[in-house]
Every structure is written in C-alpha cells, then in structure tokens.
Amino acid sequence: MALPTIAFWILAAFTAVSTLFTVLTRNVVHSALGLAASLIGAAALFILFGAQFVGLAQILIYVGAVVILFMFGIMLTGTAVRPVVDNDQRPAAALVALAVFLVLAAGIVSSFGTKKVRFQVAFPTVQLGHQLFTTWVLPFEAVSILLLAALVGAIVLARRD
Amino acid sequence: MPVVQHWTVLLPELALVGGAIFLLLIDAAKPSQRGPHLAFITLVAVVTSGVLAFFQWSHPTTSALGGMVVGDKFGVFARFIILGAGFLATLTAPAYLHRRGLDRAEFYALLLLSTAGMTLLAVSSDLVMVFITIELLSLALYVMAGFERGRLESQEASMKYFLLGAFASAFLLYGIAFVFGGTGTTNLLRIRAETSLGGVADFRLVGLAVALLAVGLGFKAAMVPFHMWTPDAYQGAPTPVTAFMAGGTKAAAFAALLRVLVLSVPELRWDWQGPLAALTVLTVVFASIIAVSQTDVKRMLAYSSISHAGFVAIAVVAASRSGIAAALVYLLVYTAMTIGAFGCVMLFRDGDGERVHLAKYSGLGVRRPAAAALFAFFLFSLAGIPPTGGFWAKWYVFFAAIRSHHAWLAIVAVGASVIAAFFYVRVAVVMFMQEPPEGDEMELDSSVGLKIALALCLLVVVAVGVAPGFFLHLAEKALPFGG
C-alpha cells in the first residue's frame, strides 16, 4: 500500500472513532472535545486530498470558532457543573443518522463509482489568495466592514447599562 | 494591475466608513462625552461623501475594481437620495435620542455604516457585492431598530425585521447561486452578455434565479406580499430610524432592482414584466386598502410607504429609459416627503412621547396651524395632489408606463391613489376640522435639527413641484452603465 493510502485509513479511522465518541458519550464537555477531534480529522482528510484551503478553513472556522462557541455555551449555561445529559431520543437520532448516511453514500457512489482518487492539489491556495486580493478585493473589504457593523451591533444589543 | 484602477469611484463610501470608525474611536477615547457633536461628525461625513459623489457626476462611466462597482451618473443620483436620507435622519436623531438617554456614538456609527451599505449597493455591478452590501445595510438597521432596548415595541421591530430579513437574504443568495449556475458569472454586465444572443446561459436556471432575486430585493423594498415586517418594524423602531429605513433602504433596493432587472437581464423582459406587474398591482391596491383602517399614524405611514414601493415598481416594469428616470425622480420626492411626514410625527409631542394615535391629532390645526399645515402638505404630496412634488413623481411614472404599453397598470394605480388619498386627507380633516381637547397645549418639539430637516424636506418637495422638468432632465441623464 502506498503511503497516502495508509495515511487515509489512519485519518478515516481517527475521524470515525472520534465522531462515534461525540455522539455516544453522555458528558457534553467530552462530546464537544470529540467533535473538535472529528473536525480536525476531516480537515486532515481534505488536505490529504489536495483541498488545502478547505482543510485550513475547516480548522479555522469549525474547530477554532464553532466548537469554541459550543464551549462558551456550555460554560455560560452552567451545564459544565452538571455535564451529564441524555434523553430517550437515541433510536430516532440513530435512524436519522442512518438515513443521512445512506443518501450521502448513494450520492458519492453514483457520481464517483470506481474512479480512482488522486492525492494531488487540484486548486492551489496561492491562486485562491491571488484571486481574493485582486478581483475580489472589494467584496473582501466590504465583508470586513460588515463584520465591524456586526461587532458594534452585538455590543450595543448585549451590553448592560 | 488593471483591477485596482478607478478606486476613486469609492471615495464617497470611504468617507462614510471613515466617519463611522472615527466616531467609534472618539467614543472609546472619551466615553463619557455624549451630545450633539456626535451628530455633527456624522453630518460632516455624509456631506463629505456627497461632495465626493458630486464630483463623479461629470466623469465618464467606468467599471472599477474587477467589475465589482461602476461609476456612473445613475449611481451618483441614487447616492444623493440615500445620502439625503442619512443626512435628514441624522438631523432629527439627537433630540429624539437625548430625550430617551440613547445618544451614543454607536447609533451614529451604525447609521453611517448602513448608509455606506446603501450607497455601495447603488453602485454594485456584481451580485456578490449586491449580497454583501444588502447584509451590511440590513445588519446595521436591525440593531438600530432595536436601539430602544427598554421599549418592547422596539425589540419587536428589531426581532421581526431580523428574522424575516434573514429569510429574504437566503432567497437572494439562492438566486445568486442559480445565476452563477445558469451563466457562469455573477457580474451583471457579463450576465447580460450571456443572456443575449450568442450567450451560453441556461434560461430555465436564470429565470428561476431572477424570480428569487426579485423576492429578496422586493423584501427590502417592502413590496406586497413580502411586506409583512414593514408595519411592525416602522411602528416600533425609533422614529428617526423609521424615517431612514423608509427613505434610504427603498432608494437603495430599487437602484439594485433596476440594475439587476433592467440592466442585466433585459432579454428576459417578457418573463419578468408580467409577474412584477402583478406584484405591483397587489402592492398598490392592498397597501392602500389596509392603510385606510389604521389608527396609528406611524403604522399608516408604513402602509403608505409600501404602496409607494408599488408606484416605483411600475416604473421598473416599464423597463425603459423614461422608466428609469421616472423611478429616480419618484425615489427623490418620496424620500423627502416620507421623511418629512415622519419628521412631523416627531415634531408633535405628547408629554415625553410622540402623538401616534390618530385621535390625538384632533384640533392640532387649531392650536398649531403652521406645523399642522406642514404635515398636511407632506400628506397631500404623498397622496399625489397637484401641484406638490408627489404629483409630478406619479405623473412621470404613469407616463413611462403608458409609453411602454402598460396603460392598464397606470389606470389601476390611479384607482389605488384615489383610495390612498382618503387616508391622507383624513388626517388633515382630523387636524383642522375637529375641536382640540381641553387642557392639551399640544407643544411642539423645539429641536433645531428637526426644524432644519423639515425645512429641507419641504424645499425638495416644493422644488420638484415647481420645476419638475429640471429634476426629470437630470434623472434622464443618469442612465445606468451599459443601459
């Protein structure tokens, strides 16, 4: 087996195990950490398949922002003190998860079938960066103004006085 | 590097954003100092932006920054309307905010950011920019609508506007995705090339996309049936914000609608003119009828602004040069008269609050004849009674519709304006023909800013009423790039 293939199986196993851990643990703090691990695994898979930008964005946005937001949510709602939560919807959740898996698997198999996956960079990040700061520089700047407005707005609405 | 050329097209927006950042910085440096100097800085930023935009009037039209924006006379004209709305709202704001203990720098910073979003939308020539600028203007407005956190109606206004606005943004984005799928580009001029003869567009996808885009922009312009948020948002928001929303947002949304429909997909005209005409009829008729039953004056003016969106949309349906010019003149007059009407609501004090219930207006013309006459003048102009500016605005729109063979649309709209005239005139009747209640002195707000704002609104409405040809002539010159 070639080295990338071995790497793929290790990363895939890591991702699958940490995802299972996320849904099976009854402790919400552990669950959030499991999600972070699972997302890092997915990011590594993206990078392995040559989608560097998607992989890095995944770490930056999902691990760096979304999971941290979950952590803040757990902290602020006081769940961290009594972190064990569970309910009786496990069978229903399993059913939904299975359905989603079947749909996605069917989609992937029907569109790629037996095609060989090549481990190479399809779209270099440097090209993306170049595009972002030439043709798309104005939308890029406009988004930063948008974020400024969102920040100011959030403070206005949330602050106590 | 060709893509960074002509960045000077964006100088007006840089002035606005610079003003907003300056306000935030001085607030951080001296947080205890509040007062009229904040409004003054805002006014300076808006005027600077207006002067910078004015210098672009004589420039040749250009496409700048990778085709994201265009510098054209249409953009300058639309920017002037939007900046005017921002200027007037800023004039009315300090007294209102001070009375409620809300005079913070953030309010003015958000107002400037929202104005920048609107003016940028008016010059955007790429759907990605259209989406981002709509988000920018809306996000700031959501917060401004809920600025009076202590009042439940203000929270309600913000919440409803936010939830439905997010929903409309999803439609817009979905439409943009379909445009990209159907034409391979998001640039408005390239979309036009791809949908013209010899282009490679997939017309089923583009048709669907245009419908979704019209829903998204129709929401911002408050057209029926996407108007649900309008009465609650306009009623609950602080009145200076309501005036700004009613004037600026509508002008920006219609500038974008004109660019998208008339400029980028003229080849699909036969597909979108029919449905848009149906929406137009629905808007003018429905809004006029519902407005009749309103007893809250701010709510009534909200329905009035919905029906006016319908009148501007008639000019869009016309999809001609005279239609574009008529829409611009209409938006100019509409902004002045609607901000004037909301300004009058701010002028009529009732204790610490405003007179919002219609019954509270009885006898106002007896106690305060000059102020009541001013309000009546704005209402008559909104109704389209000659010789006010509102009459000529409607006249040009109907004329454009008839010239592009949509005479039936003009006839329906005239019928709706007759219904609408009823509720405008009713307020005047209540003010002048009923006796004032005992012991109600009906004091007026004494703020200088509000008075200047009302004088400016009056000036614009009278000027268009006296010399409509001059403004139409300017608007006819203000054709969009590539139009």
Interface residues (C-beta under 8 A of the other chain):
Chain A: T134 T135 W136 V137 L138 P139 A142 V143 I145 L146 L148 A149 A150 V152 G153 I155 V156 L157
Chain B: M1 V3 V4 L10 V17 A20 I21 L24 L65 G66 G67 M68 V69 R104 E106 F107 A109 L110 L113 S114 A116 G117 L120 D126 V128 M129 I132 T133 E135 L136 L139 A140 Y142 V143 G146 F147 R149 S158
